[in-house]
Amino acid sequence: MIPFTQGATLGLSGALSPGPLQAYMLAQAARRGPWRTLPIALVPLVTDPIIIATVLAVLSQVPPGLLRALHVGGGAFVIWLGVSALRALRRPADAAPVREPPVGFVRAALVNVTNPNAWIGWSVAAGPALVSAWRTSPAQGLAYLGGFYLALMGGNALVIVAFGEIGRLGPRAARGLTIVSAALLLIFGGLQVLKGIAG
């Protein structure tokens, strides 16, 4: 498979797979609107270099202890975000919107860098594919990364806009979407914590 296509396939799969970052993006889109949430689609560009460098440094094998810590710590953080989303529902509907782009982006980055799925994905599939393409030629490695991030960020943006536009149907729709996204955060966070404890 052409490296660009392979990267795009994996990137789109990552964008459309349910997970903590996707749930957080949905919560922000429902709360703040799609256009103010779009910068969060770029979060992987900030967090993935840390994950990739670490995974490649340990020969594509993430230590089990690190994964357990990510499950518990990341899960607890995601649960806190879910609770925060539910608490935001208590504000009056006519209250001024909260302006917090940096905080939203930083929280999304923390969600992604503590997401075990991102570490496992780069260990098992994305990392080895990148190494293979790079060994063929640096140009192929860059093509792989280009396809991966174009599809990942484009997919993230589409999810944010689609979910956020539904929320514009009215206060009840926005409230319903906030409840759904908060529930997803609580579920994903709880599953991560349980997996880390059982692991």
N, C-alpha and C positions, 0 to 999 in steps of 0.2 A: 504493500500500500504506500502511496506517495506520502512522505512525512507531513506535508501540510494537511492533507486529508485525514491522516491518522490523528494528528493533533486536534483538528477541528472536531472530529468525532468524539474524542475523549472530553474535550472542552464543553461541547454541547450537552453531553451526558452529565457532566458535573453540574452544569447550570440548571438542568431540568430534574435532577435527582433530589428528592426531599432531604433536607438536612437542617442543622441549626442556622447556618448562614442564610439559607433561603427563607426560613421561618422569620428570622430577624428582618430581612428585607421586606417581607410582606407586612410585618408589624409596623415598620417605619412608613411604608407606602400608604397603609390604611390611616396612619396617624397624621402624617405630615404631607401627604400627597405624593404622586409619582415623580414629579419633576424635581422636587427638593431631595428625593431619596436616590435619584440616579447616580450621584457620586459613589454610593456604596457599591455599585456594580464594579468599580475599579479596585476594590479592596484586595482581590487576589494578587494584583500587581505589587502590592506592598508586602503582603504576608508570605506569598509563595517563595520568593528568593530565600527567606530564612528556612523554610521547610525543605526546599530543594537542596540547599547547601548542606544542611544537617544530614539529610537522607543519603546524599552522595558521599559525604564524609565517612559515614558508617557503613559504606558498601551496600546501600539499599536495604539495610536491615534495621528497622527501628527497634531499640531495646524494649522488651516487654514492660519494664518498670516505667519507662517514659509514657508508653501508651496508657497504662493504668492511671498514672497521674493526670494525663490529659483527659481521660474519661471522667474522673472524679472532679477535678478542678474546672474543666471546661463545662461539664454538665451542671455543676453548681452555679456557674456564671450564667448559663443559658436559662436556668430556672429563675434566677434573679431578674433577668430581662423579661421573662414571661410575667412574673409578678408585677414588674414595673409597668408593663403594657396594660395589665388589668387595672392597676391603680390609676392610670391615665384616664380611664373611663369615668372616674368619679369627678373629673373637672367639668364645670358647666359647658354645655355645647357651644355657647356663644363666647367662651373665653378666647383670648387672643392666642394664636398658635405659638408654640414654643420654638424659639429659634436656637437650634443646637447642631448645625451641620458638623462642626469638628467632633463633638461628643458622639454623635451618631456614627461617624466614620471610624472613630477610635474604638467604639464598642464593637462595631462590625469586624474590625481588624482583630480584636481580642477573641471574638467568637470564632473566626476562621483559623487563627494560629493555635487555638486550643481545641480545634475540631479533629478528633482522631481520624475521621474519614479522609481528611486532606493528607494526613501523614501516611495512612495506609495506601491511599491512591497513588501518591508519588513513590512509595516503596515498591508496590506490586505491579503497577501498570505504567503510569506516566513517566516515572523516573527511568526504568529500564529502556522504554521506547526512546526517550530523549538521548540516553547514552548511546544506544544503537545508531540513531540517526547522526549524532555528532561524530561518532567513530567513522562513519562513511564519509562525511565531510562537514565542516562547520556550517556551510550553507544549508545543508539538509537539517542540521540541528536547529538553526534559526528558523527555517521554514516550519518545522514541527512546532516550535514555541509560538510562532506567529499564528498558525492555524488554531492552536490550543486557546490562546488568550483572546483572539478575535471572536471565536465561538463562545467561550466562557463568558466574557464580558457582554457580548451581544445578547446571549441567552438570559443573563442576569437582568439586563436592561429591559428586555421584552417582558419578563416576569413582573418586574417592578411596575412598568407602565400599565400592563393589562390589569393587574390587581388593583393598582391605584385608581385607574379609571372607573372600575366597578364601584369603588368607594365613593365616587362623585355622584352616584345616583341619589344620594341623600344621607342625612344623619343616621338613619336606621341601618342603611347598607354599610356605612363606614363603621358604625358600632359593631355590627355583625362580623365584619372582616377583622376588626381588632380582636374580637373574642376568639375567632378561629385561629388567627396568627398567634395569639397569646397561648391558646391551648396547645398549638403545635410546639411552641418553645418549651412549655412545661413538659410535654411528652418526650421530646427529644432530649431535654436536659435530664429528666428522670431516668430514661433508658441509658444515657451515658454514665450517670452516677452508678446505677445498678451494675452495668457491665464492668466498670472499673473496680467496684467492690468485689464482684464475683470472680474477676479475672485473675 
